[in-house]
Amino acid sequence: MRFQRLLGGLMAMVFVASVAANEPVVIKFSLVVSPDTPKGRAALRFKQLAEDATEGRVKVEVYPNAELYDDQEELKALQTGAVQMLAPSLSKLAPLGDFELFDLPYLFPNRKALFAVMDGDVGAALLAKLESNGIHGLAYWDNGFKHMSANWPLRTPADCIGLKLRVQSSDVLKAQMRALDAVPVVMSFGAVRGALAEGLLDGTENPLSNLYVGKIHEVQKHLIMSGHGYLGYAVIVNKKFWDGLPPPLHTVLEQAMVEATRYQRELAQRETEEAFEKIKAAGTTKVYVPTAQVLSSWRQALLPVHKKFEGRIGKDRLVAVYRITAGMGDTESRPK
């Protein structure tokens, strides 16, 4: 109701400004995940908010489960205008900007620190860098902190030596695994469970919701609540399409995205907590919650990755993140 009241006064302006008053504005929102994930459900929430607020003048078509394009195709599809909106993982945007920042291990001590960076000047500057590639950034969505799993007990960084560990296609993530003397293996998420079951992989890193929904916990005997990394998404739109909309419609869609983002982040946190309990209850994976001293040893092993990539990501940007997150604690990156 609050959302509707806020936008109601804008609608007359939108209708007057629209260059196609008799035809709805169609936004094809392509996803590679199922509609029952936090990302999928948030996309559907955005659809509802946008369509209701514009009384049907905007039509959002959500295509989940890679129905239109898969992981390797979706960015090109957006840039060519085949679809108007995506929510890819931040690692996929690394070639288009400095989004590898979010792949750095132990950069964010907790969600408060993470969102302070995402929703502040640093996050805005990263989204702005997409403009030169024909992309306009709208928001950051959450999927949680990542934890290490394997069929070998993981207690200290030395336990990773020689293990084949799956990562997304990211130079930072590859360097992270090499810092542990492990072997990084780039593989699509959909292929991970089978590779683990067949012994082609020894382990992986995942947020808890991915670990559970992907049934990876069924083929991984050990999980350490390392909280070492982060997996999130950027909601992006084709720039030419966005620039062609009347400015009042920008306001409407941006506010719909604010509401959808709030919903998505709350949902992601709730599902993370629920997945943690379900993984423990399944009994197929032994969960190890490290002490502060053990976590310190993991940080010491992985923090040199920051130095390795500071030239590529930007030393000034890293320093800005350190300043934002300083003093925000280090205990919320894993469930209690």
Short mmCIF file of the C-alpha atoms (twelve columns), coordinates in Angstrom:
data_MODEL
# 
_entry.id   MODEL 
# 
loop_
_atom_site.group_PDB 
_atom_site.id 
_atom_site.type_symbol 
_atom_site.label_atom_id 
_atom_site.label_alt_id 
_atom_site.label_comp_id 
_atom_site.label_asym_id 
_atom_site.label_seq_id 
_atom_site.Cartn_x 
_atom_site.Cartn_y 
_atom_site.Cartn_z 
_atom_site.pdbx_PDB_model_num 
ATOM 1   C CA . MET A 1   0.000  0.000   0.000   1 
ATOM 2   C CA . ARG A 2   2.810  2.434   0.868   1 
ATOM 3   C CA . PHE A 3   4.487  1.593   -2.412  1 
ATOM 4   C CA . GLN A 4   1.274  2.199   -4.367  1 
ATOM 5   C CA . ARG A 5   0.660  5.576   -2.695  1 
ATOM 6   C CA . LEU A 6   4.225  6.659   -3.398  1 
ATOM 7   C CA . LEU A 7   3.983  5.882   -7.095  1 
ATOM 8   C CA . GLY A 8   0.369  6.747   -7.755  1 
ATOM 9   C CA . GLY A 9   1.118  10.401  -8.387  1 
ATOM 10  C CA . LEU A 10  3.722  9.510   -10.991 1 
ATOM 11  C CA . MET A 11  1.479  7.446   -13.201 1 
ATOM 12  C CA . ALA A 12  -0.243 10.269  -15.040 1 
ATOM 13  C CA . MET A 13  3.179  11.651  -15.961 1 
ATOM 14  C CA . VAL A 14  4.264  8.248   -17.244 1 
ATOM 15  C CA . PHE A 15  1.238  7.852   -19.436 1 
ATOM 16  C CA . VAL A 16  1.668  11.317  -20.956 1 
ATOM 17  C CA . ALA A 17  5.390  10.804  -21.574 1 
ATOM 18  C CA . SER A 18  5.081  7.314   -23.028 1 
ATOM 19  C CA . VAL A 19  5.774  7.193   -26.747 1 
ATOM 20  C CA . ALA A 20  3.728  4.035   -27.103 1 
ATOM 21  C CA . ALA A 21  0.640  4.794   -25.084 1 
ATOM 22  C CA . ASN A 22  -1.364 1.970   -26.589 1 
ATOM 23  C CA . GLU A 23  1.255  -0.735  -26.159 1 
ATOM 24  C CA . PRO A 24  2.758  -2.012  -22.881 1 
ATOM 25  C CA . VAL A 25  6.484  -1.740  -22.297 1 
ATOM 26  C CA . VAL A 26  7.750  -5.339  -22.298 1 
ATOM 27  C CA . ILE A 27  10.736 -6.323  -20.137 1 
ATOM 28  C CA . LYS A 28  12.087 -9.819  -20.706 1 
ATOM 29  C CA . PHE A 29  13.821 -10.854 -17.474 1 
ATOM 30  C CA . SER A 30  15.968 -13.938 -18.116 1 
ATOM 31  C CA . LEU A 31  17.207 -16.148 -15.262 1 
ATOM 32  C CA . VAL A 32  19.332 -19.298 -15.149 1 
ATOM 33  C CA . VAL A 33  17.856 -20.355 -11.780 1 
ATOM 34  C CA . SER A 34  14.500 -21.821 -10.820 1 
ATOM 35  C CA . PRO A 35  11.586 -19.544 -9.873  1 
ATOM 36  C CA . ASP A 36  11.542 -20.867 -6.293  1 
ATOM 37  C CA . THR A 37  15.041 -19.550 -5.442  1 
ATOM 38  C CA . PRO A 38  15.411 -16.164 -3.720  1 
ATOM 39  C CA . LYS A 39  16.515 -14.667 -7.021  1 
ATOM 40  C CA . GLY A 40  13.619 -16.223 -8.913  1 
ATOM 41  C CA . ARG A 41  11.055 -15.182 -6.328  1 
ATOM 42  C CA . ALA A 42  12.441 -11.636 -6.232  1 
ATOM 43  C CA . ALA A 43  12.163 -11.405 -10.018 1 
ATOM 44  C CA . LEU A 44  8.513  -12.371 -9.717  1 
ATOM 45  C CA . ARG A 45  8.047  -9.805  -6.939  1 
ATOM 46  C CA . PHE A 46  9.569  -7.121  -9.188  1 
ATOM 47  C CA . LYS A 47  7.186  -8.186  -11.954 1 
ATOM 48  C CA . GLN A 48  4.189  -7.815  -9.648  1 
ATOM 49  C CA . LEU A 49  5.298  -4.451  -8.271  1 
ATOM 50  C CA . ALA A 50  6.115  -2.987  -11.679 1 
ATOM 51  C CA . GLU A 51  2.925  -4.194  -13.336 1 
ATOM 52  C CA . ASP A 52  0.674  -3.149  -10.457 1 
ATOM 53  C CA . ALA A 53  2.258  0.278   -10.093 1 
ATOM 54  C CA . THR A 54  1.908  1.014   -13.806 1 
ATOM 55  C CA . GLU A 55  -1.563 -0.530  -14.083 1 
ATOM 56  C CA . GLY A 56  -0.281 -2.896  -16.730 1 
ATOM 57  C CA . ARG A 57  1.569  -0.308  -18.829 1 
ATOM 58  C CA . VAL A 58  4.727  -2.307  -18.061 1 
ATOM 59  C CA . LYS A 59  4.750  -6.056  -18.631 1 
ATOM 60  C CA . VAL A 60  7.612  -8.041  -17.081 1 
ATOM 61  C CA . GLU A 61  8.084  -11.507 -18.577 1 
ATOM 62  C CA . VAL A 62  10.204 -13.706 -16.283 1 
ATOM 63  C CA . TYR A 63  11.972 -16.650 -17.952 1 
ATOM 64  C CA . PRO A 64  13.597 -18.956 -15.319 1 
ATOM 65  C CA . ASN A 65  15.681 -22.139 -15.598 1 
ATOM 66  C CA . ALA A 66  17.761 -20.847 -18.544 1 
ATOM 67  C CA . GLU A 67  14.618 -21.123 -20.658 1 
ATOM 68  C CA . LEU A 68  15.939 -18.472 -23.039 1 
ATOM 69  C CA . TYR A 69  19.700 -18.337 -22.456 1 
ATOM 70  C CA . ASP A 70  22.221 -20.229 -20.351 1 
ATOM 71  C CA . ASP A 71  25.148 -18.962 -18.262 1 
ATOM 72  C CA . GLN A 72  27.417 -18.527 -21.263 1 
ATOM 73  C CA . GLU A 73  24.857 -16.771 -23.471 1 
ATOM 74  C CA . GLU A 74  22.889 -14.426 -21.267 1 
ATOM 75  C CA . LEU A 75  25.237 -11.422 -21.157 1 
ATOM 76  C CA . LYS A 76  25.545 -11.315 -24.934 1 
ATOM 77  C CA . ALA A 77  21.769 -11.623 -25.201 1 
ATOM 78  C CA . LEU A 78  21.356 -8.603  -22.933 1 
ATOM 79  C CA . GLN A 79  23.900 -6.494  -24.801 1 
ATOM 80  C CA . THR A 80  22.261 -7.242  -28.160 1 
ATOM 81  C CA . GLY A 81  18.808 -6.483  -26.795 1 
ATOM 82  C CA . ALA A 82  17.427 -10.016 -27.115 1 
ATOM 83  C CA . VAL A 83  16.442 -9.667  -23.447 1 
ATOM 84  C CA . GLN A 84  16.150 -6.527  -21.368 1 
ATOM 85  C CA . MET A 85  17.032 -7.662  -17.843 1 
ATOM 86  C CA . LEU A 86  19.314 -10.185 -16.108 1 
ATOM 87  C CA . ALA A 87  20.606 -10.926 -12.605 1 
ATOM 88  C CA . PRO A 88  23.969 -12.647 -13.215 1 
ATOM 89  C CA . SER A 89  26.447 -13.522 -10.491 1 
ATOM 90  C CA . LEU A 90  28.997 -10.792 -9.881  1 
ATOM 91  C CA . SER A 91  31.832 -13.039 -11.044 1 
ATOM 92  C CA . LYS A 92  30.342 -13.071 -14.550 1 
ATOM 93  C CA . LEU A 93  30.699 -9.308  -14.751 1 
ATOM 94  C CA . ALA A 94  34.438 -9.349  -14.022 1 
ATOM 95  C CA . PRO A 95  35.421 -8.856  -17.703 1 
ATOM 96  C CA . LEU A 96  33.277 -5.703  -17.829 1 
ATOM 97  C CA . GLY A 97  34.573 -3.933  -14.732 1 
ATOM 98  C CA . ASP A 98  36.153 -4.415  -11.336 1 
ATOM 99  C CA . PHE A 99  33.511 -6.774  -9.975  1 
ATOM 100 C CA . GLU A 100 36.221 -9.255  -8.999  1 
ATOM 101 C CA . LEU A 101 36.333 -7.105  -5.879  1 
ATOM 102 C CA . PHE A 102 33.456 -9.192  -4.549  1 
ATOM 103 C CA . ASP A 103 35.402 -12.427 -5.118  1 
ATOM 104 C CA . LEU A 104 38.230 -11.435 -2.788  1 
ATOM 105 C CA . PRO A 105 38.394 -13.746 0.240   1 
ATOM 106 C CA . TYR A 106 37.536 -12.380 3.677   1 
ATOM 107 C CA . LEU A 107 36.801 -8.907  2.369   1 
ATOM 108 C CA . PHE A 108 33.431 -8.553  4.090   1 
ATOM 109 C CA . PRO A 109 33.157 -9.541  7.756   1 
ATOM 110 C CA . ASN A 110 29.345 -9.691  7.685   1 
ATOM 111 C CA . ARG A 111 26.236 -8.719  5.743   1 
ATOM 112 C CA . LYS A 112 26.113 -5.249  7.272   1 
ATOM 113 C CA . ALA A 113 29.581 -4.492  5.951   1 
ATOM 114 C CA . LEU A 114 28.774 -6.064  2.597   1 
ATOM 115 C CA . PHE A 115 25.643 -3.995  2.044   1 
ATOM 116 C CA . ALA A 116 27.409 -0.833  3.204   1 
ATOM 117 C CA . VAL A 117 29.813 -1.338  0.290   1 
ATOM 118 C CA . MET A 118 27.198 -2.472  -2.234  1 
ATOM 119 C CA . ASP A 119 24.702 0.287   -1.481  1 
ATOM 120 C CA . GLY A 120 27.270 3.053   -1.149  1 
ATOM 121 C CA . ASP A 121 29.625 4.914   -3.457  1 
ATOM 122 C CA . VAL A 122 31.804 1.870   -4.182  1 
ATOM 123 C CA . GLY A 123 28.887 -0.228  -5.383  1 
ATOM 124 C CA . ALA A 124 27.477 2.651   -7.431  1 
ATOM 125 C CA . ALA A 125 30.842 3.280   -9.092  1 
ATOM 126 C CA . LEU A 126 31.128 -0.365  -10.111 1 
ATOM 127 C CA . LEU A 127 27.664 -0.366  -11.663 1 
ATOM 128 C CA . ALA A 128 28.489 2.869   -13.490 1 
ATOM 129 C CA . LYS A 129 31.436 1.146   -15.196 1 
ATOM 130 C CA . LEU A 130 28.965 -1.113  -16.990 1 
ATOM 131 C CA . GLU A 131 27.534 1.801   -18.962 1 
ATOM 132 C CA . SER A 132 30.323 1.749   -21.546 1 
ATOM 133 C CA . ASN A 133 29.408 -1.858  -22.287 1 
ATOM 134 C CA . GLY A 134 25.776 -1.090  -23.042 1 
ATOM 135 C CA . ILE A 135 24.543 -2.107  -19.585 1 
ATOM 136 C CA . HIS A 136 22.774 -0.140  -16.864 1 
ATOM 137 C CA . GLY A 137 23.000 -1.454  -13.296 1 
ATOM 138 C CA . LEU A 138 19.933 -1.349  -11.070 1 
ATOM 139 C CA . ALA A 139 20.661 -3.263  -7.854  1 
ATOM 140 C CA . TYR A 140 22.660 -5.889  -5.995  1 
ATOM 141 C CA . TRP A 141 20.971 -9.092  -4.858  1 
ATOM 142 C CA . ASP A 142 22.265 -11.483 -2.230  1 
ATOM 143 C CA . ASN A 143 23.037 -15.206 -2.072  1 
ATOM 144 C CA . GLY A 144 25.187 -15.393 1.039   1 
ATOM 145 C CA . PHE A 145 28.697 -16.164 2.172   1 
ATOM 146 C CA . LYS A 146 30.504 -19.204 0.819   1 
ATOM 147 C CA . HIS A 147 31.907 -22.167 2.741   1 
ATOM 148 C CA . MET A 148 34.313 -24.963 1.784   1 
ATOM 149 C CA . SER A 149 33.144 -28.550 1.420   1 
ATOM 150 C CA . ALA A 150 34.989 -31.748 0.505   1 
ATOM 151 C CA . ASN A 151 35.030 -35.493 0.992   1 
ATOM 152 C CA . TRP A 152 38.106 -34.946 3.120   1 
ATOM 153 C CA . PRO A 153 37.977 -33.290 6.566   1 
ATOM 154 C CA . LEU A 154 38.743 -29.579 6.261   1 
ATOM 155 C CA . ARG A 155 40.102 -28.024 9.407   1 
ATOM 156 C CA . THR A 156 43.126 -25.963 8.377   1 
ATOM 157 C CA . PRO A 157 44.261 -24.501 5.052   1 
ATOM 158 C CA . ALA A 158 46.761 -27.350 4.754   1 
ATOM 159 C CA . ASP A 159 43.858 -29.791 4.384   1 
ATOM 160 C CA . CYS A 160 43.161 -28.321 0.932   1 
ATOM 161 C CA . ILE A 161 46.563 -29.216 -0.531  1 
ATOM 162 C CA . GLY A 162 46.130 -31.070 -3.809  1 
ATOM 163 C CA . LEU A 163 42.325 -31.124 -3.726  1 
ATOM 164 C CA . LYS A 164 40.416 -30.410 -6.949  1 
ATOM 165 C CA . LEU A 165 37.984 -27.653 -5.897  1 
ATOM 166 C CA . ARG A 166 35.315 -26.194 -8.158  1 
ATOM 167 C CA . VAL A 167 35.158 -22.429 -8.728  1 
ATOM 168 C CA . GLN A 168 33.271 -20.054 -10.976 1 
ATOM 169 C CA . SER A 169 35.187 -18.569 -13.888 1 
ATOM 170 C CA . SER A 170 37.095 -15.892 -11.986 1 
ATOM 171 C CA . ASP A 171 40.822 -15.228 -11.817 1 
ATOM 172 C CA . VAL A 172 40.459 -14.198 -8.188  1 
ATOM 173 C CA . LEU A 173 38.749 -17.462 -7.261  1 
ATOM 174 C CA . LYS A 174 41.380 -19.473 -9.093  1 
ATOM 175 C CA . ALA A 175 44.119 -17.586 -7.248  1 
ATOM 176 C CA . GLN A 176 42.278 -18.161 -3.968  1 
ATOM 177 C CA . MET A 177 42.396 -21.931 -4.437  1 
ATOM 178 C CA . ARG A 178 46.026 -21.845 -5.518  1 
ATOM 179 C CA . ALA A 179 46.839 -19.894 -2.353  1 
ATOM 180 C CA . LEU A 180 45.584 -22.985 -0.521  1 
ATOM 181 C CA . ASP A 181 47.734 -25.217 -2.781  1 
ATOM 182 C CA . ALA A 182 44.519 -26.661 -4.181  1 
ATOM 183 C CA . VAL A 183 43.659 -27.188 -7.856  1 
ATOM 184 C CA . PRO A 184 40.903 -24.838 -9.089  1 
ATOM 185 C CA . VAL A 185 38.462 -26.392 -11.546 1 
ATOM 186 C CA . VAL A 186 36.087 -24.109 -13.446 1 
ATOM 187 C CA . MET A 187 32.741 -25.815 -13.927 1 
ATOM 188 C CA . SER A 188 29.098 -24.787 -14.327 1 
ATOM 189 C CA . PHE A 189 27.035 -25.202 -11.173 1 
ATOM 190 C CA . GLY A 190 24.685 -27.671 -12.816 1 
ATOM 191 C CA . ALA A 191 27.538 -30.102 -13.438 1 
ATOM 192 C CA . VAL A 192 29.054 -29.944 -9.950  1 
ATOM 193 C CA . ARG A 193 26.986 -32.566 -8.131  1 
ATOM 194 C CA . GLY A 194 27.619 -35.208 -10.772 1 
ATOM 195 C CA . ALA A 195 31.335 -34.436 -10.861 1 
ATOM 196 C CA . LEU A 196 31.547 -34.753 -7.083  1 
ATOM 197 C CA . ALA A 197 29.642 -38.038 -7.098  1 
ATOM 198 C CA . GLU A 198 31.952 -39.444 -9.783  1 
ATOM 199 C CA . GLY A 199 35.124 -38.287 -8.046  1 
ATOM 200 C CA . LEU A 200 36.067 -35.813 -10.756 1 
ATOM 201 C CA . LEU A 201 36.027 -33.123 -8.077  1 
ATOM 202 C CA . ASP A 202 37.089 -33.339 -4.444  1 
ATOM 203 C CA . GLY A 203 35.129 -30.374 -3.200  1 
ATOM 204 C CA . THR A 204 33.749 -26.938 -3.801  1 
ATOM 205 C CA . GLU A 205 32.761 -23.618 -2.248  1 
ATOM 206 C CA . ASN A 206 29.126 -22.580 -1.969  1 
ATOM 207 C CA . PRO A 207 26.633 -20.521 -0.046  1 
ATOM 208 C CA . LEU A 208 24.556 -22.816 2.130   1 
ATOM 209 C CA . SER A 209 21.406 -22.403 0.059   1 
ATOM 210 C CA . ASN A 210 23.232 -23.547 -3.093  1 
ATOM 211 C CA . LEU A 211 24.774 -26.438 -1.202  1 
ATOM 212 C CA . TYR A 212 21.363 -27.659 -0.084  1 
ATOM 213 C CA . VAL A 213 19.191 -26.863 -3.113  1 
ATOM 214 C CA . GLY A 214 21.825 -28.356 -5.432  1 
ATOM 215 C CA . LYS A 215 21.901 -31.483 -3.225  1 
ATOM 216 C CA . ILE A 216 25.666 -31.117 -3.003  1 
ATOM 217 C CA . HIS A 217 25.499 -31.938 0.690   1 
ATOM 218 C CA . GLU A 218 24.465 -35.457 -0.330  1 
ATOM 219 C CA . VAL A 219 27.834 -36.028 -2.041  1 
ATOM 220 C CA . GLN A 220 30.088 -34.077 0.336   1 
ATOM 221 C CA . LYS A 221 31.119 -35.643 3.622   1 
ATOM 222 C CA . HIS A 222 32.625 -32.552 5.231   1 
ATOM 223 C CA . LEU A 223 31.773 -28.852 5.441   1 
ATOM 224 C CA . ILE A 224 33.718 -26.130 7.203   1 
ATOM 225 C CA . MET A 225 31.883 -22.927 7.988   1 
ATOM 226 C CA . SER A 226 34.725 -20.875 6.597   1 
ATOM 227 C CA . GLY A 227 32.658 -17.882 5.460   1 
ATOM 228 C CA . HIS A 228 35.645 -17.019 3.299   1 
ATOM 229 C CA . GLY A 229 33.922 -15.661 0.203   1 
ATOM 230 C CA . TYR A 230 30.748 -14.154 -1.099  1 
ATOM 231 C CA . LEU A 231 28.294 -14.850 -3.910  1 
ATOM 232 C CA . GLY A 232 25.912 -12.155 -5.032  1 
ATOM 233 C CA . TYR A 233 24.206 -10.860 -8.135  1 
ATOM 234 C CA . ALA A 234 23.781 -7.609  -10.021 1 
ATOM 235 C CA . VAL A 235 20.415 -6.799  -11.553 1 
ATOM 236 C CA . ILE A 236 21.200 -5.219  -14.896 1 
ATOM 237 C CA . VAL A 237 19.249 -3.903  -17.871 1 
ATOM 238 C CA . ASN A 238 20.087 -3.161  -21.511 1 
ATOM 239 C CA . LYS A 239 21.221 0.482   -21.547 1 
ATOM 240 C CA . LYS A 240 19.708 1.402   -24.909 1 
ATOM 241 C CA . PHE A 241 16.350 0.036   -23.793 1 
ATOM 242 C CA . TRP A 242 16.599 1.826   -20.431 1 
ATOM 243 C CA . ASP A 243 17.607 5.148   -21.952 1 
ATOM 244 C CA . GLY A 244 14.657 4.917   -24.332 1 
ATOM 245 C CA . LEU A 245 12.131 4.863   -21.492 1 
ATOM 246 C CA . PRO A 246 10.565 8.107   -20.254 1 
ATOM 247 C CA . PRO A 247 12.332 9.347   -17.083 1 
ATOM 248 C CA . PRO A 248 9.194  9.076   -14.915 1 
ATOM 249 C CA . LEU A 249 9.071  5.388   -15.755 1 
ATOM 250 C CA . HIS A 250 12.672 5.075   -14.549 1 
ATOM 251 C CA . THR A 251 11.488 6.323   -11.163 1 
ATOM 252 C CA . VAL A 252 8.666  3.794   -11.047 1 
ATOM 253 C CA . LEU A 253 10.865 0.847   -11.999 1 
ATOM 254 C CA . GLU A 254 13.692 1.901   -9.689  1 
ATOM 255 C CA . GLN A 255 11.325 2.045   -6.729  1 
ATOM 256 C CA . ALA A 256 9.904  -1.357  -7.665  1 
ATOM 257 C CA . MET A 257 13.467 -2.663  -7.682  1 
ATOM 258 C CA . VAL A 258 14.165 -1.159  -4.245  1 
ATOM 259 C CA . GLU A 259 11.183 -3.058  -2.850  1 
ATOM 260 C CA . ALA A 260 12.128 -6.279  -4.687  1 
ATOM 261 C CA . THR A 261 15.718 -5.994  -3.464  1 
ATOM 262 C CA . ARG A 262 14.654 -5.627  0.157   1 
ATOM 263 C CA . TYR A 263 12.457 -8.695  -0.235  1 
ATOM 264 C CA . GLN A 264 15.212 -10.690 -1.966  1 
ATOM 265 C CA . ARG A 265 17.820 -10.000 0.698   1 
ATOM 266 C CA . GLU A 266 15.485 -10.936 3.533   1 
ATOM 267 C CA . LEU A 267 14.519 -14.114 1.715   1 
ATOM 268 C CA . ALA A 268 18.144 -15.032 0.991   1 
ATOM 269 C CA . GLN A 269 19.091 -14.685 4.648   1 
ATOM 270 C CA . ARG A 270 16.137 -16.752 5.800   1 
ATOM 271 C CA . GLU A 271 16.894 -19.510 3.299   1 
ATOM 272 C CA . THR A 272 20.555 -19.517 4.349   1 
ATOM 273 C CA . GLU A 273 19.569 -20.139 7.952   1 
ATOM 274 C CA . GLU A 274 17.052 -22.810 6.977   1 
ATOM 275 C CA . ALA A 275 19.557 -24.554 4.689   1 
ATOM 276 C CA . PHE A 276 22.080 -24.717 7.522   1 
ATOM 277 C CA . GLU A 277 19.594 -26.564 9.723   1 
ATOM 278 C CA . LYS A 278 18.522 -28.873 6.908   1 
ATOM 279 C CA . ILE A 279 22.106 -29.789 6.046   1 
ATOM 280 C CA . LYS A 280 22.810 -30.682 9.675   1 
ATOM 281 C CA . ALA A 281 19.564 -32.656 9.920   1 
ATOM 282 C CA . ALA A 282 20.303 -34.640 6.743   1 
ATOM 283 C CA . GLY A 283 23.297 -36.241 8.448   1 
ATOM 284 C CA . THR A 284 25.197 -36.783 5.201   1 
ATOM 285 C CA . THR A 285 27.707 -34.026 5.889   1 
ATOM 286 C CA . LYS A 286 29.743 -33.426 9.006   1 
ATOM 287 C CA . VAL A 287 29.616 -29.703 9.749   1 
ATOM 288 C CA . TYR A 288 32.636 -28.129 11.396  1 
ATOM 289 C CA . VAL A 289 32.315 -24.655 12.938  1 
ATOM 290 C CA . PRO A 290 35.859 -23.344 13.369  1 
ATOM 291 C CA . THR A 291 37.103 -21.365 16.336  1 
ATOM 292 C CA . ALA A 292 38.247 -17.776 15.955  1 
ATOM 293 C CA . GLN A 293 41.845 -19.010 16.025  1 
ATOM 294 C CA . VAL A 294 41.243 -21.473 13.204  1 
ATOM 295 C CA . LEU A 295 39.455 -18.837 11.139  1 
ATOM 296 C CA . SER A 296 42.446 -16.579 11.622  1 
ATOM 297 C CA . SER A 297 44.669 -19.200 9.995   1 
ATOM 298 C CA . TRP A 298 42.366 -19.296 6.959   1 
ATOM 299 C CA . ARG A 299 42.431 -15.514 6.698   1 
ATOM 300 C CA . GLN A 300 46.205 -15.454 6.874   1 
ATOM 301 C CA . ALA A 301 46.404 -17.999 4.077   1 
ATOM 302 C CA . LEU A 302 43.984 -16.161 1.802   1 
ATOM 303 C CA . LEU A 303 44.524 -12.465 2.418   1 
ATOM 304 C CA . PRO A 304 47.614 -12.333 0.139   1 
ATOM 305 C CA . VAL A 305 45.137 -12.679 -2.737  1 
ATOM 306 C CA . HIS A 306 44.108 -9.079  -2.013  1 
ATOM 307 C CA . LYS A 307 47.630 -7.848  -2.691  1 
ATOM 308 C CA . LYS A 308 47.878 -9.920  -5.845  1 
ATOM 309 C CA . PHE A 309 44.847 -8.217  -7.385  1 
ATOM 310 C CA . GLU A 310 45.025 -4.715  -5.960  1 
ATOM 311 C CA . GLY A 311 46.508 -3.356  -9.193  1 
ATOM 312 C CA . ARG A 312 43.742 -4.884  -11.246 1 
ATOM 313 C CA . ILE A 313 40.851 -3.974  -8.961  1 
ATOM 314 C CA . GLY A 314 42.311 -0.681  -7.822  1 
ATOM 315 C CA . LYS A 315 44.253 -0.014  -4.647  1 
ATOM 316 C CA . ASP A 316 42.180 3.087   -3.889  1 
ATOM 317 C CA . ARG A 317 38.976 1.080   -4.209  1 
ATOM 318 C CA . LEU A 318 40.303 -1.611  -1.883  1 
ATOM 319 C CA . VAL A 319 41.364 0.970   0.678   1 
ATOM 320 C CA . ALA A 320 37.892 2.519   0.483   1 
ATOM 321 C CA . VAL A 321 36.320 -0.875  1.230   1 
ATOM 322 C CA . TYR A 322 38.705 -1.454  4.142   1 
ATOM 323 C CA . ARG A 323 37.673 1.897   5.606   1 
ATOM 324 C CA . ILE A 324 33.963 1.176   5.230   1 
ATOM 325 C CA . THR A 325 34.177 -2.280  6.814   1 
ATOM 326 C CA . ALA A 326 36.650 -1.431  9.571   1 
ATOM 327 C CA . GLY A 327 35.314 -2.257  13.018  1 
ATOM 328 C CA . MET A 328 32.198 -4.026  11.755  1 
ATOM 329 C CA . GLY A 329 33.152 -7.382  13.305  1 
ATOM 330 C CA . ASP A 330 33.789 -10.813 11.843  1 
ATOM 331 C CA . THR A 331 31.183 -13.136 13.321  1 
ATOM 332 C CA . GLU A 332 28.126 -12.797 11.082  1 
ATOM 333 C CA . SER A 333 29.591 -14.438 7.978   1 
ATOM 334 C CA . ARG A 334 28.362 -17.811 9.156   1 
ATOM 335 C CA . PRO A 335 25.157 -18.954 10.903  1 
ATOM 336 C CA . LYS A 336 25.306 -19.533 14.626  1 
# 
